Amino acid sequence: MKRVKFYYDSEKLAFKQIVTKNSTKIGYVMLFLLASALFGFLGVFILSNTNFFETPKSKLQARELEIMKLNYNLLNGKIALMDEALAAIEERDNSIYRVYFNSDPISNEVRRAGLGGKNRYKDLEDFNTSDLIIGSTKKVDEIMKALAVQSVSLDEITKLAKRKALLLKSIPAIQPVKNEELKQMASGFGYRSDPFTKIRKFHKGMDFSAKSGTPIYATGDGIVKKADAKVSGFGNHIEINHGYGYMTLYAHLSKYKVRAGQKVKRGDIIGYVGSTGRSEAPHLHYEVHKNGEVVNPLNFYYGSISAKEYVLITKLANQENQSLD
């Protein structure tokens, strides 16, 4: 049986029945439903953020997340080792390789410069492990860029090494006449008495006294520029362009064994000693030019004689005697 509620009307001194309006009833119902909904949402939120009511699926996801974090930490350890190895290579590149080939070192700012772009890692944001993933990805990108810089540097070093190898082969580094075939070192580089005028003048090369027909050797790799008798005083002579600013001249030959335009290597026989042109006796007049200027050939004999022989030939070459041409 439905309960009826009354209230006391003091003016009329009587009890009256309480009648609830329909709109009020509807308001009560709506308020109850709203409160129920809020309570239910709050309950779901609390349960979803606690481990009290974990489902098997959530437990599996949590375990996978922990495994992923562990793997990323292991990966970061390997990345750190790679970075240390790369830093060691960069240090050797700057302090050894580039120094040896007289090339400027690459600054750390260039090697480890940041990557361009407004936000390269936007797609990796808004995850539970975003900081871990973005940090690892950034470090890998930095190493990849540094490796690219180092690769370019090593390509440059390779080119410099090849160029240096060619340079070392091209430098005039041996005597043009072998010691065992020499009669004597007739005259050296510097002021000497002219054999014809007896006037003291500058002698631009070295005179190797040897019998006619003694082989003459190219002192470095190069290309024969001239093999003729068109220069007054030199008689039959050869000029070899070695590149890198070096040129050698061999004068007073009895005959040639090469022609203009021919490639020669250090130690190849290019001709034979004679006494053609302005010459007093059979000998080879030998000159070395660097960037168009004559230089003392004595400074280039490190490839064919011992220290003892070098001291002896230096004494002979520095005697201010009479030249043979």
C-alpha positions as CSV (number, residue, x, y, z in Angstrom):
1,M,0.0,0.0,0.0
2,K,1.3,3.4,-1.0
3,R,2.3,5.6,1.9
4,V,0.6,9.0,2.1
5,K,2.4,11.9,3.6
6,F,0.7,14.9,5.4
7,Y,1.7,18.2,6.7
8,Y,0.1,20.5,9.4
9,D,-1.5,23.7,8.2
10,S,-1.2,26.1,11.2
11,E,-3.6,28.6,9.7
12,K,-6.4,26.2,9.3
13,L,-5.5,24.1,12.2
14,A,-5.7,20.9,10.2
15,F,-3.5,18.1,8.5
16,K,-3.3,18.2,4.7
17,Q,-2.0,15.6,2.3
18,I,1.4,16.3,0.6
19,V,0.9,16.1,-3.2
20,T,4.1,15.9,-5.3
21,K,3.9,17.6,-8.7
22,N,4.8,15.6,-11.8
23,S,7.6,18.1,-12.8
24,T,9.2,17.7,-9.4
25,K,9.1,13.9,-9.7
26,I,10.8,14.1,-13.1
27,G,13.5,16.4,-11.6
28,Y,14.2,13.9,-8.9
29,V,14.4,11.1,-11.5
30,M,16.9,13.1,-13.7
31,L,19.0,14.0,-10.7
32,F,19.2,10.4,-9.6
33,L,20.2,9.3,-13.1
34,L,22.8,12.0,-13.4
35,A,24.3,11.1,-10.0
36,S,24.3,7.4,-11.0
37,A,26.1,8.2,-14.3
38,L,28.8,10.3,-12.5
39,F,29.3,7.7,-9.9
40,G,29.6,5.0,-12.6
41,F,32.1,7.0,-14.6
42,L,34.1,7.7,-11.5
43,G,34.1,4.0,-10.6
44,V,35.3,3.0,-14.1
45,F,38.1,5.6,-14.1
46,I,39.3,4.5,-10.7
47,L,39.3,0.8,-11.7
48,S,41.0,1.5,-15.0
49,N,43.9,3.3,-13.3
50,T,44.5,0.7,-10.6
51,N,45.9,-2.8,-10.6
52,F,43.2,-4.1,-8.4
53,F,41.0,-5.3,-11.2
54,E,43.6,-6.1,-13.9
55,T,42.3,-8.1,-16.8
56,P,44.5,-10.8,-18.5
57,K,44.8,-8.6,-21.5
58,S,46.0,-5.6,-19.5
59,K,48.5,-7.8,-17.6
60,L,49.9,-9.0,-21.0
61,Q,50.1,-5.4,-22.3
62,A,51.9,-4.3,-19.1
63,R,54.4,-7.2,-19.4
64,E,55.0,-6.4,-23.1
65,L,55.6,-2.7,-22.2
66,E,58.2,-3.7,-19.6
67,I,59.9,-6.0,-22.1
68,M,60.0,-3.2,-24.6
69,K,61.6,-0.8,-22.0
70,L,64.2,-3.4,-21.3
71,N,65.0,-3.9,-24.9
72,Y,65.3,-0.2,-25.5
73,N,67.7,0.1,-22.5
74,L,69.8,-2.7,-24.0
75,L,69.7,-0.9,-27.4
76,N,70.8,2.4,-25.8
77,G,73.8,0.6,-24.3
78,K,74.8,-0.7,-27.8
79,I,74.3,2.7,-29.3
80,A,76.6,4.2,-26.6
81,L,79.3,1.7,-27.5
82,M,78.9,2.5,-31.2
83,D,79.2,6.2,-30.4
84,E,82.4,5.6,-28.5
85,A,83.9,3.6,-31.4
86,L,82.9,6.3,-33.9
87,A,84.4,9.0,-31.7
88,A,87.7,7.1,-31.7
89,I,87.7,6.9,-35.5
90,E,86.9,10.6,-35.7
91,E,89.8,11.4,-33.4
92,R,92.2,9.3,-35.5
93,D,90.9,10.9,-38.6
94,N,91.6,14.4,-37.4
95,S,94.8,13.8,-35.5
96,I,96.5,11.3,-37.7
97,Y,95.1,10.8,-41.2
98,R,94.2,14.4,-42.0
99,V,97.4,15.7,-40.4
100,Y,99.6,13.2,-42.5
101,F,98.0,14.4,-45.7
102,N,98.1,18.1,-44.7
103,S,94.3,18.4,-44.7
104,D,92.3,20.6,-42.2
105,P,90.5,18.6,-39.4
106,I,86.7,18.5,-39.4
107,S,85.3,20.3,-36.4
108,N,83.0,18.6,-33.9
109,E,80.3,21.2,-34.8
110,V,80.3,19.9,-38.3
111,R,80.5,16.2,-37.3
112,R,77.9,16.3,-34.6
113,A,75.6,19.1,-36.0
114,G,71.9,18.7,-35.2
115,L,69.4,17.5,-37.8
116,G,67.2,20.0,-39.5
117,G,63.4,20.1,-39.4
118,K,60.7,21.6,-37.1
119,N,59.8,18.4,-35.3
120,R,61.2,15.2,-36.8
121,Y,59.8,13.1,-34.0
122,K,56.2,14.3,-33.8
123,D,54.8,10.8,-34.8
124,L,56.6,9.3,-31.7
125,E,54.9,11.6,-29.2
126,D,51.9,11.0,-26.9
127,F,52.9,7.4,-26.0
128,N,53.7,6.1,-22.5
129,T,57.3,5.5,-23.6
130,S,57.7,8.5,-25.9
131,D,60.7,9.9,-24.1
132,L,62.6,6.6,-24.3
133,I,61.7,6.0,-28.0
134,I,62.5,9.6,-29.1
135,G,65.8,9.6,-27.2
136,S,67.0,6.4,-28.8
137,T,65.8,7.6,-32.3
138,K,67.6,10.9,-31.9
139,K,70.9,9.2,-30.9
140,V,70.7,6.8,-33.9
141,D,70.0,9.7,-36.2
142,E,73.0,11.6,-34.8
143,I,75.3,8.6,-35.3
144,M,74.0,8.1,-38.9
145,K,74.8,11.7,-39.7
146,A,78.3,11.5,-38.1
147,L,78.9,8.3,-40.1
148,A,78.0,10.1,-43.3
149,V,80.5,12.9,-42.5
150,Q,83.2,10.3,-41.6
151,S,82.5,8.4,-44.9
152,V,83.0,11.6,-46.9
153,S,86.2,12.3,-45.0
154,L,87.6,8.8,-45.6
155,D,86.8,9.2,-49.4
156,E,88.8,12.4,-49.3
157,I,91.6,10.7,-47.4
158,T,91.6,7.9,-50.0
159,K,92.0,10.5,-52.8
160,L,94.8,12.3,-50.9
161,A,96.5,8.9,-50.4
162,K,96.4,8.1,-54.1
163,R,97.6,11.6,-54.9
164,K,100.4,11.3,-52.4
165,A,101.4,7.9,-53.8
166,L,101.6,9.4,-57.3
167,L,103.6,12.4,-55.9
168,L,106.1,10.1,-54.2
169,K,106.6,8.2,-57.5
170,S,107.0,11.5,-59.5
171,I,109.5,13.3,-57.3
172,P,113.0,13.1,-58.8
173,A,114.5,10.8,-56.1
174,I,117.5,9.0,-57.6
175,Q,120.7,9.8,-59.3
176,P,120.4,9.9,-63.1
177,V,123.7,7.9,-63.4
178,K,124.6,5.0,-61.1
179,N,127.5,5.4,-58.7
180,E,129.3,2.4,-60.1
181,E,129.3,3.9,-63.6
182,L,130.6,7.3,-62.5
183,K,134.1,8.5,-63.0
184,Q,133.6,11.4,-60.7
185,M,131.2,14.1,-59.6
186,A,132.6,16.8,-61.9
187,S,130.6,19.8,-60.7
188,G,127.8,20.7,-58.4
189,F,125.0,23.3,-58.1
190,G,126.1,26.9,-57.5
191,Y,128.8,29.3,-58.8
192,R,131.5,27.6,-60.8
193,S,134.2,28.6,-63.3
194,D,133.0,28.3,-66.9
195,P,135.3,25.9,-68.9
196,F,135.3,28.1,-72.0
197,T,135.3,31.7,-70.7
198,K,136.9,30.9,-67.3
199,I,134.3,33.4,-65.9
200,R,132.6,32.5,-62.6
201,K,128.9,32.0,-63.2
202,F,126.0,30.1,-61.7
203,H,125.8,26.5,-62.6
204,K,122.2,25.4,-62.6
205,G,122.6,21.7,-62.2
206,M,125.1,18.9,-61.5
207,D,127.6,17.3,-63.9
208,F,128.1,13.5,-63.7
209,S,131.3,12.5,-65.4
210,A,131.1,9.1,-67.2
211,K,132.2,7.5,-70.4
212,S,130.1,7.9,-73.5
213,G,127.3,5.4,-73.8
214,T,126.7,5.2,-70.0
215,P,123.0,4.7,-69.4
216,I,121.0,7.7,-68.0
217,Y,117.9,6.9,-65.9
218,A,114.7,8.8,-65.4
219,T,114.8,10.1,-61.8
220,G,111.0,10.0,-61.3
221,D,107.8,9.0,-63.1
222,G,106.6,11.5,-65.7
223,I,106.1,12.3,-69.4
224,V,108.9,13.2,-71.8
225,K,108.3,16.9,-72.7
226,K,111.3,17.2,-75.1
227,A,113.9,14.9,-76.7
228,D,115.8,17.1,-79.1
229,A,118.8,19.4,-79.7
230,K,116.9,22.7,-80.1
231,V,118.2,24.5,-77.0
232,S,121.6,26.1,-77.6
233,G,124.4,24.7,-75.5
234,F,122.6,21.6,-74.2
235,G,123.1,19.5,-77.4
236,N,121.0,16.4,-77.3
237,H,118.8,16.8,-74.3
238,I,115.7,15.5,-72.6
239,E,113.1,17.2,-70.5
240,I,110.7,15.2,-68.3
241,N,107.5,16.7,-66.8
242,H,106.9,14.9,-63.5
243,G,103.8,16.9,-62.5
244,Y,103.2,18.6,-59.2
245,G,105.5,21.4,-60.4
246,Y,108.6,19.2,-61.0
247,M,110.7,19.0,-64.2
248,T,114.1,17.5,-64.8
249,L,116.6,18.1,-67.6
250,Y,119.3,15.8,-69.0
251,A,121.8,17.4,-71.4
252,H,124.8,16.5,-73.7
253,L,123.4,13.0,-74.5
254,S,125.1,10.8,-77.2
255,K,121.6,9.4,-78.1
256,Y,118.0,9.1,-76.9
257,K,116.0,6.0,-75.9
258,V,112.7,7.9,-75.5
259,R,110.6,10.3,-77.6
260,A,108.5,13.4,-76.7
261,G,105.1,12.4,-75.3
262,Q,106.3,9.1,-73.9
263,K,105.5,8.0,-70.3
264,V,108.5,6.9,-68.3
265,K,108.9,5.5,-64.8
266,R,111.6,6.1,-62.2
267,G,114.7,4.0,-63.2
268,D,113.8,3.7,-66.9
269,I,116.8,4.2,-69.2
270,I,116.0,7.3,-71.3
271,G,119.3,7.9,-73.0
272,Y,123.1,7.7,-72.9
273,V,126.0,9.9,-71.8
274,G,127.7,11.9,-74.5
275,S,129.4,15.3,-75.1
276,T,127.1,17.0,-77.6
277,G,126.5,20.8,-77.4
278,R,128.6,23.1,-75.3
279,S,130.6,20.4,-73.5
280,E,134.2,19.9,-72.6
281,A,134.2,16.1,-72.0
282,P,131.6,13.3,-71.8
283,H,129.3,13.9,-68.9
284,L,125.6,14.4,-68.0
285,H,124.4,17.8,-67.1
286,Y,121.4,17.3,-64.8
287,E,118.9,19.9,-63.6
288,V,115.8,19.8,-61.3
289,H,113.1,22.5,-61.6
290,K,110.3,23.1,-59.1
291,N,107.5,25.5,-60.1
292,G,109.8,27.0,-62.8
293,E,112.8,27.6,-60.5
294,V,116.0,25.6,-60.5
295,V,116.7,23.8,-57.3
296,N,119.7,21.8,-56.0
297,P,119.5,18.2,-57.3
298,L,121.5,17.1,-54.3
299,N,118.4,17.5,-52.2
300,F,116.6,14.7,-54.1
301,Y,118.9,11.7,-54.0
302,Y,117.3,10.0,-51.0
303,G,116.0,7.1,-53.1
304,S,119.3,5.6,-54.4
305,I,122.3,6.3,-52.1
306,S,123.3,5.5,-48.6
307,A,124.0,8.1,-45.9
308,K,127.8,7.6,-46.4
309,E,127.5,8.1,-50.1
310,Y,125.4,11.2,-49.6
311,V,128.0,12.8,-47.4
312,L,130.7,12.0,-50.0
313,I,128.7,13.3,-52.9
314,T,127.8,16.5,-50.9
315,K,131.5,17.3,-50.4
316,L,132.3,16.7,-54.0
317,A,129.4,18.8,-55.3
318,N,130.1,21.7,-53.0
319,Q,133.7,22.1,-54.2
320,E,133.9,25.3,-56.2
321,N,135.7,23.8,-59.2
322,Q,135.3,24.1,-63.0
323,S,132.1,22.8,-64.6
324,L,132.2,20.8,-67.8
325,D,129.6,22.9,-69.7
